[in-house]
Amino acid sequence: MKTKRVMIISLLISVQLVLSSTNILAATGDIVFKVDIGYSSQCVPAIGNDGIVYISGTYYDESKSDYEYFMHAINPDGTLKWKFKTIESSYSPSFAADGTIYFGSMDSQLYAVNLDGTIKWKYRIRGGMFHSTPSIDDDGTIYCGSTLGTLHAVNPDGTQKWIYDTDGTIWSSPSIGHDGTIYFQSITSLSTMATSDFIYAVNPDGTLKWSFEIPSVGCESCGGGSSSPVIGIDGTIYCGTKYAYIYALNPDGILKWSLESKGGSSQSDTTIGSDGTIYYNHSHGTLAINPDGTSKWLNYVIDGKIVFDVLSYLEAATVDTVYDDEGNFKGRVVEINRFEGSPLIDSEGTIYVADLVWPVVDSPREQFNGYLYVFNPDGTQKWVVPIGCGALASSPIMDSNGIIYVSTFHGFLWAIDSGTNAGPADSPWPMHGGNQFNTGKVSDEKGMLSVEAEKPASYALLANYPNPFNPSTTIEFSIPESGFVSLVVYDITGQKIRELVSGDITPGMHSVFWDGCDENGTVVSSGVYISKLRMGNNIESHRMMLVK
């Protein structure tokens, strides 16, 4: 039996505007495809420059009575390109300019995966997990926060650059400013020593630039706390908090303004429209903020309607009333929607938000429907798309052709045509992660990054790095056409040690990680080893030295 989600709305809620029109399905919002990616998915997709969509998913293997976890690469037509298996559930990926896909996991590892689905390298921490989306700067350095409260800077080859330690825990994704400063939020938790929540600014060399203590406003259990800082074109840093306040900080960390979200807290990142308007999803709708920190509009989604004045709506609506044990009126019971992800703003100023309706435990996923709500720039409804098979779990993202991608708690990736070919807003941060690649890097020109992928002109086996190495190294090669490729490691006597690649490979530059082990998983001894690349009649080799 399907159970409605209800909430008691108190008459103490006070906002200023009037009730909007009821739901009307528009002609736009056509479904491009729906892909089953497992039992569940709770991450934001990333889109490569070739249109491939990357997203994690969880499967339940009935034969083993256990779960399996994969990162998926989905072609633009909705077909599966490849699946990469991980030990535990993974989080939202990011797509680098060189084509590498980065993502963190509950198995305490940061993964780097090549465009063909092969492993490039793994970076591991002891304890904790990488809960946030990795961010990538212009030099290719990867930044990712852990639940241990450590921000990790990792070089493109998978080696550690530096670690910045806080007393809290980091659930939010770091964001990278115009000058390379890394911004992130660290919050208190039961497993940490922290007594306050902070927004941190860390220099590219890993030293502290400044920290801003988030004032506690008497809402210790508000939830949220995983909002990522967002950078405006003038360098202003915007960040939502678990206390239902949005803060705007100057580049030097001094408070510019703060604004309470009357709709409650959420885990939304703020996003920015072309006109500088800041958008934030509160618990049950969207808040639009002027650049000076004043409220532009605040809407709610209640009983499937867009509501601006909750007080007037509850007085006029035919809904059940609730009284306390002494007969005093407490409020009215209404069906209310839940928003957690970040708003998406397109080039026409249209706002897209995902409706999160928590499913009932152990109920079939086909019984639940989420919605993609689409608002006009004034906050009124433009159109809505009902999404079957599970509540929407992620922030919507948009590619340059106006296709929207969003995932559901019950394991589906949806592609929806927005009806606009202009793409995201021409702003520094129009969507979660700042752009369709989820890199968390502010754009100095517009929200989209320019990523070029060129086809190599010849076969090449490049020098491994590092070399000499201990205990692992990365081997890069390029091929100008598709075909069967073999990459094998031999010792100096010609004995085969490890086959790293054996299969059909697409043209382009590829990286392969060798952990210094043979086919049986045994660590090899110090010495000279030969990497040999073979494709048809083309053979390339290179000497590598393992020094312990």
Beta strands, then each sheet from edge to edge (+ up, - down):
strand 1: 6-9
strand 2: 31-36
strand 3: 46-47
strand 4: 53-61
strand 5: 66-74
strand 6: 80-86
strand 7: 94-95
strand 8: 101-104
strand 9: 109-113
strand 10: 119-124
strand 11: 135-136
strand 12: 142-145
strand 13: 150-154
strand 14: 160-165
strand 15: 175-176
strand 16: 182-186
strand 17: 197-202
strand 18: 208-214
strand 19: 230-231
strand 20: 237-240
strand 21: 245-249
strand 22: 255-260
strand 23: 271-272
strand 24: 278-282
strand 25: 285-289
strand 26: 295-302
strand 27: 305-307
strand 28: 320-323
strand 29: 329-335
strand 30: 344-345
strand 31: 351-354
strand 32: 370-375
strand 33: 381-387
strand 34: 397-398
strand 35: 403-407
strand 36: 412-417
strand 37: 460-461
strand 38: 473-479
strand 39: 483-491
strand 40: 496-505
strand 41: 508-514
strand 42: 527-535
strand 43: 538-546
sheet 1: 1+ 29- 28+
sheet 2: 2+ 36- 35+ 34-
sheet 3: 3+ 4- 5+ 6-
sheet 4: 7+ 8- 9+ 10-
sheet 5: 11+ 12- 13+ 14-
sheet 6: 15+ 16- 17+ 18-
sheet 7: 19+ 20- 21+ 22-
sheet 8: 23+ 24- 25+ 26- 27+
sheet 9: 30+ 31- 32+ 33-
sheet 10: 37+ 38- 41+
sheet 11: 40+ 39- 42+ 43-
end
